[in-house]
Amino acid sequence: MSSRIFQSIVLQMKDCSDRAVGVIDEQGTVVACNELSCIGEKWSNVAAMLAAEQDTLVVSNGFTFKTLPGWNGQFDYAVFVRGEDEQSALTCSMAVIALNGAKLYYEEKHDRATFVKNILCDNILLGDIYVRAKELHFVSEAPRAVILVRQLGVPDVSALDVISGLYPDRQSDFVLSISETDMAVVKQLGEGNDSRDVQKIAQAVQETLTRELGIKTVVGVGTIVNHVRDLARAYKEAQVAIEVGRVFDTERSIINYENLGIGRLIYQLPTTLCEMFLQEVFKKNPIDALDQETLFTINKFFENNLNVSETARKLFVHRNTLVYRLEKIKKLTGLDLREFDDAITFKVALMVKKYLVSRGIEP
């Protein structure tokens, strides 16, 4: 609990009362007081007395004390007011109400973020999620998106503060530090929001970091979930989006899990199975038998939806030249890319090879 929260409130009380008002922690150390000279003093004997008599007014050494309720029923902080009369007791009781409200707000905000982070990282049991959500007054059923932001290059510690500034509502939206390079944004969405809105949020985060800090990032976006228990799944999807995008879609810096397509399936296959697949597809010649120009032609052919005329136009070659190249590929691999099934097989084979290379395996 930050003593600054307490200090801010007791200083405001100075205008309402001529008495010293402050807070001590469980060790008896004065952590806040409207008489600044008292801050840092240690009253260990009072702390022991308060631990034994919680929730009641305690008078000692010219002061009136009362503990603040804690989450776990233990004595964490106590309010004190100088004086032992009825006015001191009244002032102390009123101060407890004000300071406890601030304490609960601070702890709830802090614990909510910890709660969400524990869900993302699978550090909390499913049954405990429901109990903890109820304790924290956390809305369990609401549409939310998880966006994972990964810094490339040397990490900048101020990136977390920059993203936090975009989402001031700390009760509904959470910006969490996951590791030295990774940050997660858990954004509560409005009714009717879809993946396009989440994409805009991810883009805004990335553009803000680039503009204000000049850092490069890659962003993974999970699917929208409607219950807090599913946040872990959305977070894993965002992780997979970044990893799969790194292999199959290096040109994009914002990758949505929903748009990964077949790359998502390939990424989850065992490498031994992938190697066997390539051996079966390229029985005549290995895929390395194709030179870079031929591979470029193939990729252009796929980009233009297997349209010979359009591909020839984009490559600035005669249609017959392209047909000759496709025949050459058929002779080398046994696959006719003008046939849909063969084209699909070849496309998957190219992606499998790229996946194996990313794993340090040369097929």
C-alpha positions in Angstrom: 0.0 0.0 0.0 1.5 3.3 -1.0 1.9 5.8 1.9 1.4 8.6 -0.6 -2.3 7.8 -0.8 -2.6 8.1 3.0 -0.5 11.2 3.1 -2.6 13.0 0.6 -5.8 12.4 2.6 -4.4 13.3 6.1 -2.9 16.6 4.7 -6.4 17.5 3.5 -7.7 16.8 7.0 -5.4 19.4 8.4 -7.8 22.1 7.2 -10.7 20.4 9.1 -9.0 19.6 12.4 -6.4 21.1 14.6 -5.3 17.7 15.8 -2.5 15.5 14.4 -3.9 12.7 12.3 -1.8 10.0 10.8 -1.4 6.3 10.0 1.0 3.6 11.3 1.8 0.3 9.7 1.9 -3.2 11.4 5.4 -2.5 12.6 4.3 0.7 14.4 6.1 3.0 11.9 4.3 6.3 11.1 3.9 6.2 7.4 1.7 9.3 7.0 0.8 12.3 9.2 -0.3 15.9 8.8 2.5 16.8 11.2 5.4 15.9 8.9 7.9 15.7 11.8 6.2 12.5 13.0 6.7 10.6 9.8 9.2 7.8 10.3 8.7 7.5 14.1 8.3 3.9 15.4 5.7 3.0 18.1 6.2 -0.8 18.4 4.4 -1.1 21.7 1.3 0.4 20.2 1.5 -2.0 17.2 1.4 -5.0 19.5 -1.5 -3.6 21.4 -3.5 -2.9 18.2 -2.8 -6.4 16.9 -4.5 -7.8 20.0 -7.5 -5.4 20.0 -8.6 -4.9 16.4 -11.7 -2.9 15.3 -11.9 -1.1 18.6 -10.7 2.3 19.8 -7.4 2.1 21.7 -6.1 5.0 23.8 -2.3 5.1 24.5 0.4 7.7 25.2 -1.9 10.6 24.5 -3.3 9.2 21.2 -6.4 7.5 20.1 -5.9 4.6 17.6 -8.2 2.4 15.5 -7.2 -0.2 12.9 -8.1 -0.2 9.3 -9.9 -3.4 8.2 -7.6 -5.7 6.1 -8.4 -8.1 3.3 -7.2 -11.1 5.3 -8.5 -10.0 8.7 -5.0 -9.0 9.8 -3.8 -5.7 11.2 -2.0 -3.9 8.4 -2.6 -0.2 9.2 -4.1 1.9 12.0 -5.3 5.5 12.2 -4.2 7.7 15.1 -5.4 11.1 16.3 -3.6 13.1 19.0 -5.8 13.3 22.1 -7.8 10.9 24.4 -11.1 12.7 24.6 -14.4 12.1 22.8 -13.5 14.5 20.0 -10.4 12.5 19.3 -12.4 9.3 19.2 -14.9 10.9 16.8 -12.2 12.3 14.6 -10.4 9.0 14.6 -13.5 7.0 13.6 -14.2 9.5 10.7 -10.6 9.3 9.5 -10.9 5.5 9.5 -13.8 5.7 7.1 -12.1 8.1 4.7 -8.7 6.3 4.8 -10.2 2.8 4.5 -12.2 3.9 1.4 -8.9 5.0 -0.2 -7.1 1.8 0.9 -9.8 -0.4 -0.5 -9.8 1.5 -3.8 -6.0 1.2 -4.1 -5.9 -2.5 -3.1 -8.8 -3.4 -5.4 -7.1 -1.7 -8.3 -3.8 -3.4 -7.6 -5.3 -6.8 -6.8 -7.4 -6.7 -10.0 -4.3 -6.3 -12.1 -2.6 -9.1 -10.3 -5.8 -11.2 -10.6 -5.9 -10.7 -14.4 -2.1 -11.4 -14.8 -2.5 -14.6 -12.8 -5.3 -15.7 -15.2 -3.2 -14.9 -18.2 -0.2 -16.9 -16.9 -2.3 -19.8 -15.6 -1.3 -19.1 -12.0 -4.8 -19.5 -10.6 -7.2 -22.5 -10.4 -10.4 -22.3 -12.3 -12.5 -22.5 -9.2 -10.5 -19.7 -7.5 -11.2 -17.4 -10.5 -14.9 -17.2 -9.6 -14.2 -16.7 -5.9 -11.6 -14.0 -6.5 -13.7 -12.2 -9.1 -16.5 -12.0 -6.6 -14.2 -10.6 -3.9 -12.8 -8.0 -6.2 -16.2 -7.1 -7.6 -14.8 -8.0 -11.0 -17.3 -8.2 -13.9 -16.8 -11.8 -15.0 -19.0 -11.8 -18.1 -18.0 -9.0 -20.5 -16.4 -9.0 -24.0 -12.6 -8.6 -23.7 -9.6 -8.8 -26.0 -6.0 -9.7 -25.2 -3.3 -7.9 -27.1 0.3 -8.9 -26.7 2.9 -6.3 -27.5 6.5 -7.5 -28.0 9.3 -5.0 -28.2 12.0 -5.7 -30.8 15.6 -4.7 -30.1 16.6 -3.1 -26.8 13.5 -2.9 -24.5 12.4 0.5 -23.2 11.0 0.3 -19.7 8.9 3.4 -20.2 6.8 1.6 -22.9 4.5 0.3 -20.2 3.7 3.8 -18.9 3.1 5.0 -22.5 0.5 2.3 -23.1 -1.1 2.7 -19.7 -1.7 6.4 -20.6 -3.9 5.2 -23.5 -6.3 3.4 -21.1 -6.9 5.5 -18.0 -9.8 3.3 -16.8 -7.8 1.0 -14.5 -11.0 -0.8 -13.3 -11.9 -2.2 -16.7 -8.7 -2.1 -18.8 -5.3 -3.6 -17.7 -1.8 -3.0 -19.1 0.5 -5.7 -17.6 4.2 -6.3 -17.8 4.7 -9.9 -18.7 8.5 -10.0 -19.3 11.3 -7.7 -20.2 10.1 -7.4 -23.8 6.4 -8.4 -23.5 3.4 -6.4 -22.4 -0.3 -7.5 -22.4 -3.2 -5.2 -22.9 -6.5 -6.6 -21.6 -9.2 -4.4 -23.1 -12.9 -4.5 -22.1 -15.0 -4.0 -25.3 -18.4 -2.5 -25.8 -21.4 -4.3 -27.1 -21.1 -4.8 -30.9 -17.3 -4.5 -31.1 -15.7 -7.1 -33.3 -12.2 -8.1 -34.4 -11.9 -5.0 -36.6 -12.2 -2.8 -33.5 -9.6 -4.8 -31.7 -7.3 -4.4 -34.8 -7.7 -0.7 -34.5 -6.8 -0.8 -30.8 -3.6 -2.8 -31.6 -2.7 -0.4 -34.3 -3.2 2.6 -32.0 -0.9 1.0 -29.4 1.8 0.2 -31.9 1.7 3.7 -33.5 1.8 5.4 -30.1 5.0 3.5 -29.1 6.6 4.2 -32.5 5.7 7.9 -32.3 6.6 8.6 -28.7 9.5 6.2 -28.1 10.7 5.3 -31.6 10.6 1.6 -30.8 9.6 -1.3 -33.1 7.1 -3.8 -31.9 5.2 -6.9 -33.1 1.7 -7.3 -31.9 -0.3 -10.5 -31.5 -4.1 -10.3 -31.1 -6.2 -13.1 -29.6 -9.9 -13.8 -30.3 -12.5 -11.9 -28.3 -13.7 -13.8 -25.2 -16.9 -13.2 -23.2 -15.8 -14.6 -19.8 -12.9 -13.8 -17.6 -11.9 -17.5 -17.4 -11.2 -17.5 -21.1 -8.5 -14.7 -20.9 -5.8 -17.3 -20.6 -6.9 -18.9 -23.9 -6.9 -15.5 -25.6 -3.4 -14.7 -24.3 -2.1 -18.0 -25.6 -3.7 -17.2 -29.0 -1.9 -13.8 -29.1 1.4 -15.6 -28.3 0.8 -18.1 -31.1 -0.1 -15.2 -33.5 3.3 -13.6 -32.9 5.2 -16.9 -33.2 3.4 -18.1 -36.4 3.6 -14.6 -37.9 7.3 -14.6 -37.3 7.6 -17.7 -39.5 4.9 -17.3 -42.2 4.1 -13.6 -42.4 7.2 -11.6 -41.7 5.8 -8.5 -43.5 3.0 -7.8 -41.0 3.7 -6.4 -37.6 0.2 -6.9 -36.3 -1.0 -10.5 -36.5 -4.5 -11.6 -35.6 -4.9 -15.2 -34.5 -8.1 -15.4 -36.5 -6.2 -14.7 -39.7 -3.4 -17.2 -39.3 -5.1 -19.8 -41.5 -3.2 -23.0 -42.3 0.0 -21.7 -40.8 -1.5 -22.2 -37.3 -2.0 -25.9 -38.0 1.5 -26.4 -39.4 3.1 -24.7 -36.4 1.5 -27.3 -34.1 2.7 -30.3 -36.1 5.7 -32.4 -35.0 8.8 -31.6 -37.1 9.3 -35.3 -37.9 5.8 -35.4 -39.5 6.7 -32.3 -41.5 9.9 -33.9 -42.8 8.0 -37.0 -43.9 5.4 -34.9 -45.7 8.1 -33.1 -47.7 9.7 -36.4 -48.6 6.3 -37.8 -49.9 5.4 -34.6 -51.9 8.8 -34.2 -53.6 9.6 -37.8 -54.5 11.2 -36.9 -57.8 13.4 -34.0 -56.7 13.8 -32.1 -53.4 12.2 -28.7 -53.2 15.7 -27.2 -53.2 16.0 -28.2 -56.9 13.9 -25.2 -57.7 15.9 -22.0 -58.2 14.9 -18.6 -56.8 13.4 -17.3 -60.1 11.2 -20.4 -60.2 10.1 -19.9 -56.6 9.3 -16.3 -57.3 7.2 -17.3 -60.3 5.3 -19.8 -58.1 4.6 -17.3 -55.4 3.3 -14.7 -58.0 1.1 -17.5 -59.4 -0.4 -18.1 -56.0 -0.8 -14.4 -55.3 -2.9 -14.1 -58.5 -5.2 -17.0 -57.6 -3.7 -19.4 -60.2 -4.6 -17.1 -63.1 -2.1 -17.6 -65.9 -2.8 -14.4 -67.9 -2.8 -12.1 -64.8 0.4 -13.7 -63.5 2.1 -13.3 -66.8 1.1 -9.6 -66.9 2.4 -9.0 -63.4 5.7 -10.8 -64.3 6.0 -8.8 -67.6 6.4 -12.1 -69.6 4.5 -13.7 -72.4 1.7 -16.1 -71.4 3.4 -18.9 -73.2 6.6 -18.2 -71.3 4.8 -18.7 -68.0 3.1 -21.9 -69.3 6.6 -23.2 -70.2 7.8 -22.4 -66.6 4.8 -24.2 -65.1 5.4 -27.3 -67.3 9.1 -27.2 -66.1 7.9 -27.2 -62.5 5.5 -30.1 -63.2 8.4 -32.1 -64.8 10.6 -31.4 -61.7 8.1 -32.0 -58.9 5.3 -34.0 -60.5 2.8 -31.3 -59.4 0.8 -29.2 -61.9 0.2 -25.9 -60.2 -2.7 -25.2 -62.6 -4.6 -27.9 -60.9 -6.2 -26.8 -57.6 -5.3 -29.9 -55.6 -1.7 -29.8 -56.7 -1.4 -26.1 -56.0 -2.7 -26.6 -52.5 -0.2 -29.4 -51.9 2.7 -27.3 -53.2 1.6 -24.2 -51.1 1.4 -26.3 -47.9 4.8 -27.8 -48.7 6.4 -24.4 -49.1 5.0 -23.4 -45.7 6.2 -26.6 -44.1 9.7 -26.0 -45.4 9.7 -22.5 -44.0 8.5 -23.8 -40.6 11.3 -26.4 -40.5 13.9 -23.8 -41.4 12.6 -21.6 -38.6 13.2 -24.5 -36.2 16.8 -24.9 -37.5 16.0 -28.0 -39.6 17.1 -28.2 -43.2 14.7 -30.5 -45.0 
